[in-house]
Every structure is written in C-alpha cells, then in structure tokens.
Amino acid sequence: MSAPLPPAAALRRIAFLLERAREASYRVGAYRTAAAVVDGLDEADLAHRIRTNTLTDLPGIGPKTAAAIVQAHRGEVPEYLTTLEQSYAEQLPAADDVAAFRAALRGDLHAHSDWSDGGSPIREMAEAAIALGHEYLALTDHSPRLTVANGLTPERLEQQLDVVAALNEELTPFRILTGIEVDINLDGSLDQTDELLGRLDVVVASVHSDLRADRAAMTARMLTAVADPHTDVLGHCTGRLVIGRRQRNGTQRPRPESQFDAEAVFSACVEFGTAVEINSRPERLDPPRRLLSLAVELGCEFAIDTDAHAPGQLDWQYNGCERAIECGVDPGRVINTRSAEDLMEWTRG
C-alpha cells in the first residue's frame, strides 16, 4: 500500500493508475491537470487554499481532485488512491518502491530555464532542485534551430556558461551541470558547434522536427546522432504526446510516435555509450513501455529526467521511476544515480 506522497505526486499516481485501468482519457487528464496546478503553487498558497476551502476556485481543480489534495497535504494517502491501489496491487509497483527508486537519483539531466522556453531563471530551477535533495541539475536549454523555443545561439550559450560558473561558486556543493538539449538535424548532425558541445557536461540529443518522416529516414537520422561522440543522452525518443499541452506559443494536440527501427537505435546506444532517456513529463512518458522493455533487454543505460520547464516540474521523476520499475530497469543502469564526479567521468568517456 502507498506511503504518503506530496499532493502533486499523489495526483500523478492516481492518473497513472487510471491510465493503466484504461479509464477515459478525460479522467486521466483531470488528475494530471490538477497536479500541474498544484506544481504552480508555493506551500503557503496551497495551505491557504486548503484552509479557506478555495482549491476548487482554481481552474483545473474539481471536488474530487481537491479532496485528494487535502488528504495528501495532511500526510495521508488519499482515499481514492488507496481504492485504486487495492484494485491493481498485483499489476503495479508499490509507491514506497517508487519512492526508494526516486531517492536513488542524485540529479536530473534535462531541464530548461527562461533562457529558452522555460518559465524560470536558472537560479530558481537550481534552488528547487536543491530543495528536492538533488546534488546536481543539468541545464539543457534548446539549441539555435528551435527558434520557436528561443534556442540558444553559440553566443548566448557562451554567456550562459559564464552565468552558470558564477552560480556554481555561490551554490556549492550543489552543482549546475552545463548542458544543452541539442536538436538532431535531418542528416543526424547536432545543432551546435563541436567546440561548444565539447565544453558541456551533458548533451541531450532530441528530434523535434519532421517527426512524421518515414521509418528508414528517421532510423538513419537517429543512428547518426547516437554515434556522435558528443551525444550523452537520447532524449524523448519517439516524440509522442499522449495528451495535449499548452505552451507559450500555443496549444499542441496529442501526436503519435515517430517510426524508427528501435532495436537498431537502442543497440547503437549500447555500442556508443549513449543513455536512453526515460522522459517523465506526463504528456510524454517516453519511451512507451514496450520500447522501454526492449531497451532493457538490449542492455541500454538510462537517464530518468523530468524535461522540466518550471521549478515545480522537477518532482516529475516519480513518473519515470514508476515506468522504470514496471519495465525492469535496474537502478545501477541509470546514470543519474551516480555522483557528479562519476557521471562526468562517464560523459567524458
């Protein structure tokens, strides 16, 4: 049975169980939306809303989700969560197992700031990671080609490196790892200069364009990127969106997975020492379970990341940990269970 979880994590756990039960998507979405709303509240605001019984005044929170929030805030397991876990206990990882897996993670290797399409300054993201008990956070803002996300030109990335260096002096022993979420170009090359990529601690390479390309073209593109010596992590490999989402530049509808030869790509990840990202964003949950199980079978290493665009999203790693347990991922094969020094030795290698 579940141990108590923070309110947002409890709501996401309920959404996860409803998804597994094949409940209507609007019910799953309701709990994920409510979790996102709670993520945007600080502790004082949440406590005030509970005390004044005004949670349901917030868009996206109804009576049922409000009840779960109140119970979780009191340090209880929400009644609805208990009911669901009793119904699906044999099929699902226990919440305390998920919490133990999450506790083994020492950092997050995919996060965005307001330098690209995130909503918060670098310092706020770092301070939120510290509050969660992280030892490090990789700052992976977008690369130049993704202009819709305010991707960083080489000049802006150079400036960001100076900002991170100054912050690291202030925040020690916590460490902001320099990084980038670099676009994989159509030919598989990476969207940043080799010189700058070589200076970064962590490079997450992701496909963001031409997602409906045919299987052969997408496979060739990904194989080239995975083999690049600068690539450390293959980000959200299928590019799918299981639910729509709002962004600053508009609303994105759900979209299917990109088509590629997963066995070939994951085998290349093993060969070239590239970790497969388990993306914890609730609208991504990428890779899907069948592909994650294949990556486990083939011997891949993994990074359980949030792809956070706001401080409250940094606790989304619970989502990735649930999937990791379901699919038999050993914590020893997750690179962000390592210390910063060991991780840097791995990325340099």
Secondary structure as the mmCIF struct_conf table of DSSP 4:
data_model
#
loop_
_struct_conf.conf_type_id
_struct_conf.id
_struct_conf.beg_label_comp_id
_struct_conf.beg_label_asym_id
_struct_conf.beg_label_seq_id
_struct_conf.end_label_comp_id
_struct_conf.end_label_asym_id
_struct_conf.end_label_seq_id
HELX_LH_PP_P HELX_LH_PP_P1 SER A 2 PRO A 4
HELX_RH_AL_P HELX_RH_AL_P1 PRO A 7 ARG A 20
TURN_TY1_P TURN_TY1_P1 ALA A 21 ARG A 22
HELX_RH_AL_P HELX_RH_AL_P2 SER A 25 ASP A 39
TURN_TY1_P TURN_TY1_P2 GLY A 40 GLY A 40
BEND BEND1 LEU A 41 LEU A 41
HELX_RH_AL_P HELX_RH_AL_P3 GLU A 43 ARG A 51
TURN_TY1_P TURN_TY1_P3 THR A 52 ASN A 53
HELX_RH_3T_P HELX_RH_3T_P1 LEU A 55 ASP A 57
BEND BEND2 LEU A 58 LEU A 58
TURN_TY1_P TURN_TY1_P4 PRO A 59 GLY A 60
HELX_RH_AL_P HELX_RH_AL_P4 PRO A 63 HIS A 73
TURN_TY1_P TURN_TY1_P5 ARG A 74 GLY A 75
HELX_LH_PP_P HELX_LH_PP_P2 GLU A 76 PRO A 78
HELX_RH_AL_P HELX_RH_AL_P5 GLU A 79 TYR A 88
TURN_TY1_P TURN_TY1_P6 ALA A 89 GLN A 91
BEND BEND3 LEU A 92 LEU A 92
HELX_RH_AL_P HELX_RH_AL_P6 ALA A 95 ALA A 104
STRN STRN1 GLY A 107 ASP A 108
BEND BEND4 LEU A 109 LEU A 109
STRN STRN2 ALA A 111 ALA A 111
TURN_TY1_P TURN_TY1_P7 ASP A 114 ASP A 117
BEND BEND5 GLY A 119 SER A 120
HELX_RH_AL_P HELX_RH_AL_P7 ILE A 122 ALA A 131
TURN_TY1_P TURN_TY1_P8 LEU A 132 GLY A 133
BEND BEND6 GLU A 135 GLU A 135
STRN STRN3 TYR A 136 LEU A 139
HELX_LH_PP_P HELX_LH_PP_P3 ASP A 141 ASP A 141
STRN STRN4 HIS A 142 HIS A 142
HELX_LH_PP_P HELX_LH_PP_P4 SER A 143 SER A 143
TURN_TY1_P TURN_TY1_P9 PRO A 144 ARG A 145
HELX_RH_3T_P HELX_RH_3T_P2 THR A 147 ALA A 149
TURN_TY1_P TURN_TY1_P10 ASN A 150 ASN A 150
HELX_LH_PP_P HELX_LH_PP_P5 GLY A 151 THR A 153
HELX_RH_AL_P HELX_RH_AL_P8 PRO A 154 LEU A 171
TURN_TY1_P TURN_TY1_P11 THR A 172 PRO A 173
BEND BEND7 PHE A 174 PHE A 174
STRN STRN5 ARG A 175 ASP A 183
STRN STRN6 ILE A 184 ILE A 184
TURN_TY1_P TURN_TY1_P12 LEU A 186 ASP A 187
BEND BEND8 GLY A 188 GLY A 188
STRN STRN7 LEU A 190 LEU A 190
BEND BEND9 ASP A 191 GLN A 192
HELX_RH_AL_P HELX_RH_AL_P9 ASP A 194 ARG A 199
BEND BEND10 ASP A 201 ASP A 201
STRN STRN8 VAL A 202 SER A 206
BEND BEND11 SER A 209 SER A 209
TURN_TY1_P TURN_TY1_P13 LEU A 211 ARG A 212
HELX_RH_AL_P HELX_RH_AL_P10 ARG A 215 ALA A 227
BEND BEND12 ASP A 228 ASP A 228
TURN_TY1_P TURN_TY1_P14 PRO A 229 HIS A 230
STRN STRN9 VAL A 233 LEU A 234
BEND BEND13 HIS A 236 HIS A 236
TURN_TY1_P TURN_TY1_P15 CYS A 237 THR A 238
STRN STRN10 LEU A 241 LEU A 241
BEND BEND14 VAL A 242 ILE A 243
STRN STRN11 ARG A 245 GLN A 247
TURN_TY1_P TURN_TY1_P16 ARG A 248 ASN A 249
STRN STRN12 GLY A 250 GLN A 252
HELX_LH_PP_P HELX_LH_PP_P6 ARG A 253 PRO A 254
STRN STRN13 ARG A 255 ARG A 255
HELX_LH_PP_P HELX_LH_PP_P7 GLU A 257 GLN A 259
HELX_RH_AL_P HELX_RH_AL_P11 ALA A 262 PHE A 272
TURN_TY1_P TURN_TY1_P17 GLY A 273 GLY A 273
STRN STRN14 ALA A 275 ASN A 279
TURN_TY1_P TURN_TY1_P18 PRO A 282 ARG A 284
STRN STRN15 ASP A 286 ASP A 286
BEND BEND15 PRO A 287 PRO A 287
HELX_RH_AL_P HELX_RH_AL_P12 ARG A 289 LEU A 298
TURN_TY1_P TURN_TY1_P19 GLY A 299 GLY A 299
STRN STRN16 PHE A 302 ASP A 305
STRN STRN17 ALA A 308 ALA A 308
BEND BEND16 HIS A 309 ALA A 310
HELX_RH_3T_P HELX_RH_3T_P3 PRO A 311 TRP A 316
HELX_RH_AL_P HELX_RH_AL_P13 GLN A 317 GLU A 326
TURN_TY1_P TURN_TY1_P20 CYS A 327 GLY A 328
HELX_RH_3T_P HELX_RH_3T_P4 PRO A 331 ARG A 333
STRN STRN18 VAL A 334 VAL A 334
HELX_RH_3T_P HELX_RH_3T_P5 ILE A 335 THR A 337
BEND BEND17 ARG A 338 ARG A 338
HELX_RH_AL_P HELX_RH_AL_P14 ALA A 340 ARG A 348
#
